[in-house]
Structures are given as structure tokens and as C-alpha cells.
């Protein structure tokens, strides 16, 4: 952390402007949610752990709750454009110290989600190669290879990532839709409506269903992160957020219902407990050509890759925003001259992923932690790296969304800017109550989410990874206020449109408008 006020050239302070439209941002959001991964892994896990067959209804309930959250979130996005998203919203809605604290919680949460998914990716790639080609490889080898590929895309133009993710997401949807059609065609117990009957959701275990289910939506809130790179941030962020919630909610609910129909309502819980994430592929292997099952397993891997890239981009932009404003070291606010990508934040995120992965490798392979999971020690990266970190990340993001809902009320408290009470007060208040309720449910079911039968050190250490940095961030914000009022005034306010416009942008084919030389930048204007 640093509170220096050293000026940074404008060319290093702004991301590539106006490259992303609503479809691109929506695809970024959906990619983070990893549709195929959620349907194959998340849905079956929820059935197995909770024993509740009303899981499809749970997705509809959560989608409705998040849509209400999006009302205030989208309203505020018209007036706050910042790659730091949560950080900027909370800084401007509640206070700068709380914004700094939220930024560190967000960094931990997004990094935990991203690095945790690496654990599942490495395991699945290793198992796939062994099962199909007889090649035995360590799970961590594929993680390091994937980190390299994700890192290369991360330092290039964001629209390149959007195009890659767009193709992968389209293939994921196609694969899941094929499964849905086959499931309804097989229907061993007929096309039963048991999975979509509300009475089958609101039973003992509903709290665990919602706790598991909310993780499937993580990433939907990331539209604001791309606000500075959107063609029309005042409309793109809102439209992409609403579109993502609707698409994800309906798609997950329908596919979860297809699971109950294809396997049978009376068998879905037992089958999910027996096969876990492989249930989809086992089912397709029995009722479709083998090549279809194999392709779906490949797409499962690309689904994980798409989520990794999306979360990597989010972390890189958070680091960029905090570096640009001086909350963290200013070097993190650097972008590449050609791609306008936040290269320093991207490299930092890749380094974090490498270090954390090495920690799990050493703990499991050298210190013997893997042996504690016998007789399923081969699942070590899934049971620890994936399960621990992704659930921690989801918990942190739910907490932040609850705080964001309060920040929306604070932001519009004195000036509604012509908006109604529904957008500025009622919807944010409702979503705050719902989100904090879900957060409490996650805490109450945290052992279940971690796959533990009793309380262990992880039950307390993992939540502390979120809370301690948050408290430290608030303290650091107060220190900045005392030591450097000028820097403190910029916290959460990003870069002004007038200043952003002077960065290099194509004026016409073959020419560029250049940033002014250092020392002639336009002065900050407080938002």
C-alpha cells in the first residue's frame, strides 16, 4: 500500500475505451458463472448434499432476488463508472474508508473464486487424459499451463477475451441444451413437475439449497467492472446485468428440472450422491453416442477455462483501479500502450494464482495433507483448493452485494437524480435484507458447503480471510485520509471522462490521437 501522490501519465491511467457492447459484457458475466460447470457440478452437488428435489425452483427464487438487487445497482451504474465497481460504489455511497475495505474483500473474493476453479480444472484435465488416453499427469501441471494461457489473454485487448469467451459460452449452452433434450426424451418416470413445485423447495434444507445456488450466479455483478471499456456505460452495465440474471436464472432452473426428469425424481438424489459431477456424462454415455459424452467432457474443461478468464479479468481491473487511485502501489495502475489492457494487474493476478497453487501442492504432496482425505485422496485438489476457495469467494461476494445495496441508498439519499423511490430506496432495501439473509445462511451451512461433517480450523480461517483484510482496508482508508487528503479525495472516483478521452484511441484508420506529455495532464475533478 502507498499513499504517494506522484503523477502518473494519462496513458497509464485509462483502460481501452468503448470496445464492449451489451452482448460482449453479458458473455463475460455468463462465462464467469460457467453454465456447464454449474449444471454438471453445482446442480448435482446440491441434490446430493441437501436431498431436496426442488432445486430448480431455488434458481428462480435467487434470480428474482438478484433481479431486485440489480434495480438499484443498475441505477447507480449510470452515475459511477469505475473498473473498481464494488469499491467505487461503496466509497461513493457509504464512505471512502469502507470503499477501501470493500476493495480488499473483493480482491480476496475474486481471487479465491478464480484460483479455486484452477483446482477443479487441473483435476478434471488430469483425469480426462488418464481416462481417454492412459496418460498420467499431475493435476498441478495443467494449472500452471492454464495460468500461462489466461495470463496472455489477460494482457491483450479485452475484446479478444470477449470473443474467445463468446465462442466457449455458446458451446457450453449448446452442450447443456443437448443434455436437456435427451433428458426429456428419456424421462424414466415421465415428464414430472416435482422438480418445479415450490412445495418441494420450502422444506428442511432450503437454506443449504440457496447457499449452494447463489454461487452459481457469482459473476453476474461484474458488468460494472467493464464500465470504462463499454461503448455506452450508462446503458450497457444495466442491460448486461439484467440480461445475465434472466438468462442464467431461467437456464439453470430449466436444466436442473431436466436433471430430475432425465434421472427420475425418486432417483435424482441417490444418483447425484453416487456419481457427483460425472452424472451428466454417465447419463449421456448411456443414452447418446459416446462421442457426445466425450465432447461434453471437453466442453466442461472449456467451461472452467472461460470462468477462469472472466474472473482473471475482474481481478486485474480491480488491481488497476486501486493502483491508479493510489490505494495500492501505483505501478498496478499501468496499462499496455497497444492493447490498453491492465497488464500490471493481470501479471499480479497470475502471480497470486501461482503462489497459492504452489502452497496447495506443497501442503498436499510434501507435507502430507492429501493423506488426510484417504481413501479419496486423489480428489485432494477438488476437496481443498476448489471447495474451500470458491465457497469462500462466493461468501465474500454475497456480503459485498449486501453492502452495495446499502450503498445505493446512501448514494441517492440526498439527490435521487430524477429517479423514483423503487430504484433508489425500496428495491435496494429489499435486496439488502435478502442478501444478508443469504449471507447468514452461508455462514450457518458453511461446514456443509465445505463438505465437512464437523467444525474444523477451515470453518474459521476461511471467513477470516475475508473479514481481516476488510477491517484492515477500512483502517488504511482512515490513514490515507489523515496523511494525504488529496489522494483521499480521489478514492473511489476513478478517472474523469474528460481525462479518459485523451488516451490513445483510433481517430481513423492508420492514425491515433495521443495522450498529452507528462506534466500536462488535465487536473482531477472531483465527482
N, C-alpha and C positions, 0 to 999 in steps of 0.2 A: 504494500500500500504506500501511496505517496501523495503528498498534498502540494507538490510543486506547481507553479503557475507558468512554467516555461511554455512559450508559444509553440504550437505545432502547426506546420504548414497545412493549409486548407486541403491540399491534395491527399493528406494522410488522414483527414478527419471525416470524410464522407464516403459512403458506400456507393456502388454503381446505381445511378438513379433511373427510375422509370422503365424497368425491364420486365416487371412481372404484372400480369393481369390477373383477374379473378380465377380463371382455370388453373393457372400455374400455382398460385398461393393455395388454392383448395387442394391441389395434388400434393403439395408439400405437407399440408396438415394431415391428409389421409395417409400419406406414406409413413408419417410418424406413428400413426395408430396401427399400422401393419395389419391390414384386414385378414389376410390368410393366416398369419400367426395367431391373431385373436380367435378366429373361428376354430382353427385346428387345436390350438393350445389352451387359450383362455376359456373358451366355452366348455370344453371337456373337463378342464380342471375344476371349474365352478360346479358342474354337475357332480363330479366325483367327491369333492370336499364337502359341499353343502347338502347333497341329497335332495335338492329342490328341483322340480321339473319345470317350474315357472320362470326359468332363467330368461327366456325370450321377452317376457313382459318386463323384466328388470331393465333391459336395454331401453325399452320405450320410456319407462319412468325416468331413467337417468338422462335420456336425450331431452325429454321435456324440461327437466330441471336445469340442464345446461343451456337449453334454448332461452330460458328465463334469465340466466346469468348473462348470456350473450347480448341481451337487450341493453343493459347498462354499459357493458364492455364495448359494444359497437358504438354506442352514443359517444363515449369518451374518446374512442379512436378517431373521431372526426377532428378532435382538437389537440391530441397528443400523438405526434409521430416520432417514434424513437425506437432504435433497434434493441434497446433495453427493455421494452414492453413493460412487464410487471414492475420493474424497478422504477421506470418513469411514471407509471400510473400511480403507484403508491406514494412516490415522492411528491407528486403534484396534488394528490387527493388527501393524503394524511399528514405528510411531513417528510422533509428530506432525510433525517436520520432513519426513519422507518423505511424509506426507499432504499437506502444503502443496506440496511439489514435484510430487506427482501431480496436485494440483488444477490447477496451471498447464499441465501436459502435457494434461490432459483438456480444459481450456478451448481450447488451441490445436487439439487434435484435432477436437473437436466443431465449432468454428468453421470449421476447414478443410473438414470434410465438408459443412457447411451452405452456406458461401459457394461452394465448388466446384460444388455442384449448381446454384446460381444460374447459373453459366456455361453449363451444358447447357440449363437452362430457357430462358434468353434466346435462345440459338441456335435451339433447336427451335421456339419460338414465332415467331421471325422467319422461319424457313424455311417453316413451315406456312402462315403468312399469305401469303407470296410465292407458294408453290406452288398454293394453293387460290383465292386472291382477287386475286393480282397486286399485292398491297400490299407495298412495300419499306420496311422499318423497321430501324433499328439494333438489334442484339441487346441492347445495354445498356439501351435504353428499357424493355423488358419486365422486366428485372431490377429496376429501380427501382420499377416499378409493383407487382411481386410483393412486394418488401420492404415496401411500404406495407400490403398486404393481410395478409401474415404478421404484421406488427407489430401491427395492430389486433386480430387474433385472439389474439396473444400476451399482450395486457394485459387480456383478458377472462377469464371463468371457464374453467378448464381443461376442464370437461365440455363446453363449447361446442366447443373444439378437438377433443375426443374424438368428438363427434357428426359433425362435418364430416369428420374423418379416417375415421370408420367407414363413411360413405357412399362416400367415394373408394376406400377399400381394397376394399370389396365389389365395386365396379365394375371395379377392376383384376383381381381374381380371376376375375370373370365373363369379361372380355375374354381373359385368358390361357387359360382353360378352353375357350373357343370355338376359339381357335387350336389347342389340343391336340387337340380332337376332329376338326377339319379335317385336321390333320397326319396323324393315324392313319387317316383316311378316304382320303387321297391316297396315302400310302406308296408312292412310285415303286419302291422296292426291297423292298417287303413290310415287315411289322412285324418289323424286325430287332432283335435283342437286343445288337448290337455296342456300343451306347452304354452299356449297363449291365453289361458284362462287366468285372470287376476287372482282367483281363489288359490291357485297353486303357487303363487309367489308370496303372498302375505301369510306365511306360515313361519314357525320357528326356523331360523336360518336365513331369513330375508336380509338381515344386517350383513351377513357374510356375502350374500349374493351381490348386494350393492357395493360392498367393499372390493370384491373381485372385479365387478363390472366397470367401475369408474376408471380403472386402469386402462380399459380398452379404449377410452376416449382421450387419453393423455396425448397431447399434441394438438388438439383442436384449438387450444388457446394461443397457438403460436403465430397466428396470422399477423398480429401487431408487430412481431419481430421483423417482418418483411415490409413494414410500412414505408421505410425510407427508400426501398427498392421497387415499390409498387407504382404502376402508372398513374393511379388516382387513389392515394391512401385514404382519402375521406370516404370513399365508397368501397374500395377493394377489400379492406380489412373486414368491414361489416358483412359484405356479401359472401366473402370466402368463409367467414366463421359460421354464418347461418347455413350455408350450403354444406359445409363439412359435418355439422351436427346432424342435419337432416339425413344426409347420405349414410353416414356412419350408423346412426341410430336405427334406421329402417333396415339397412343391410345386415347388421349384426342380429337384430331381432328375427328377421326372416330366416337367416342361415341357422340360428340356434333352434328355431322351430323346425327347420328341415332336419336337424340332427335328431330331434325327438321323433319325427315321423319316420325317418330312414332306419333308425335303430329300433324304434318302438318305445312309447312312453314307459312301459313296465321294465324295459331293459337298459334305458339310457344311462342311469346312474351306475349300475353294475358294470356296463361295458366301458364307461368312461374311467372308472376306477381301475379296470383291468388293463386297458390299452393306453390311457392318457392321450397325449397329442398324436399318437400313431393311429388312433381310432379312425380318423378320416381316411388315412392312406390304406389301412387294413380293409375298411369298408369298400373303397374304390377298387382295391385289388380283387375283391370278391365279386363285384358287380359291374366292372368295366374292364376293358383291355389293360394288361399290365403296363403298357406304355403310358396310359393316362395316369396311373398311380405314380409312376416314376417321374413324369413331368411335373406333377403336383408337388412332389418332394423337392424337386429342383426349384420350383416357384416358391416353396416355403423358405428356401435359403435366400432367394432374391427378395422376398418379403422382409426378412430380417435385415438384409443389406439396405433396403430402402429406408427402413426405420432408423438404422444407424446413421445414414447420410443426413436424414432430416434433423435428428437430434444434434448431430455434429454441427450443422449449420446454425442451429439455435444457440448452442453454447458459444460458438465463435463470435456471433453477433452480440451476445451479452458481454463477453470479454472486451470486444471492440468498443461498445458503448461506455463501459466503465473506464476503459483506458483513455478514450477520447475526452472524457469529462474530468479525468484526474483522480477518480476514486481509487482506481488501481494504477499500476505503473503505466505511464503514458505510451510506452512502446507497444502496449496491447492495442492501442488505437490506430495502428498502421494498416493501410490497405495497399494492395498491389496497384502499380501505376496503370497497368493494362486492363486487368480484369475488374478492378475496384472491389475485389473480394477482401475480407478482413483476414489477411494472411497470418498476422501475428496471433490473433485469437484462434485461428484454425490450427496452427502449429502447436499452440499451448494445449488445446483440447486433445490433440493426438498424443502429446507427451503425457498428459494425465492418464489417458487410456493405457498407454504402455506401462506406466509405473504401477497402476492399480492391477493390471493383468499380471505383471511380474510378482506383485505381492501375493495374489491368489495362487500362482504357480509355486512359489517358494513355500507358502503355507501348506499347500496340499501335497506336493511332491517331495519336498525336502524336510519339512517339519512334521509330516505325517498326519495332517488334518484330514486328508482323504480317507484314511483308515477308519475314522470315526463313523463313516457312513456305510460300513460293511453291513450286509452283503451287496449293496448297490453303490459301491464306491466309484464305479465308472460314471455315475451321474453327478460326481462332485461339482463340476462347473455349473450344472443346472441347479443343484440344490443349494449352492452357496452364491457364487458370483451372479447368476441370473436372478434367483429368487430373492436374495437379500437386497440387492441393489435396486431392482426395478420396483419392488414394493416400497422401498424407502423413497425412491423418486416420486412415485405416484402419491404417497402420503404428503410429501412436500408440496407438490403442485396443487393438490386439493386445498391445503392450508393457504397457499398463496392466492388461489382463486377466491376463497372466502374473504381474505383481506382486501383483495381487489374490489369485491362487491361493496365493501365499506368505503373504499377509496373513491368509488364512483359517486356515492352520496356526498362525501366531503368535497369533491371537485365541483359539483353543481350546487352546493349548498347556498352560496351567495349569488350565483348567477346561473340560471338554468339555460341561458343562451337560446331562449325561444322554445325549448323542449318541454314536454309535459311531465307530470308527476310520475307517470308509469315508467318512463325511461330513466328519470333522474332519482327516484326515491323508492317507489313501490317494488318494481322488479328487482333492483339491487338488494333491497331489504329481504325479500323472499329468498333470493338466491343465497344471500349470506347465511340465513338460518339453515337452509338445506345443505349447503356446502360444509358448514361447521358441524352439522349433524353427521354427515358422511365421514368427516374427519374423525369424529369421536368413534364412529362405528369401526373405522380402520384401526384406531388405537385399541379398541376393545377386542378386535378379531386379529390383532397383529400376529399372534402365535399361529393362528390358523393359516394366515397368508404366508407365513414363513415355513409352513409345513411342520411345525413343532407341536408336540403333544404337551409340552410343559415349558415354563418360563426359563430362558437361558440368558446369558450375557448379551446375546444379539438383540433380545427384546428391548433392552435399554440403550445399548450402544448405537444402534442404527437410528432411532429417533433423535438421539443426542447429536448425530452428525448434521442434522438439520437445525436444531434449536441453538446449539452453541455458536455456530457461525452467524446465525440471525442476530443473536444478542451482541456478539462482537461487532457486527456491522452497524448496529444502532449506536454503540459506543464510539466507533470510528467516525460515524457521521457527526456526532457531537464534538469530537476532537477537531474535525475539519472546520466546523462552524466557528470554533474558538480560534484556531490557528490561521485560517485562510478564508475570510468572509467572501472574497471574490470568487474563489473556486466553489465555495458552498452555494453561492447564488446560482451556479450553473448546474448543480446536481439535479439530474432528472429532466433537464431541459434540452439535452441533445444539441443539435446543430440547426440553426435557423435556415429556412428555405432560401433566404436571400444569399446566405453564405454557401449553402449547398449548391446553388446554381452555378457558382464559379468554378467548380471542379471540372475536370475534363469530361466533356460529353460530345458526341459526334455532332458537328454543325451541319455537315453534308458529307457525302462520300469522299473520302480521301483527305479530309481536314478535321481538325479538332480545335475546340475552344480550350484554352489553357488556364490553369489556376494562376492567380497573381503571385509574384515572387514573394518570398518570405519577408515579413515585416510590413507588407501592405495588405494583409488580410482585413476583411471588414470586421468591425468590432462586434462583440457579442451584444445581442439584445435580449433582455430577459423576457421569457414567455410568461 
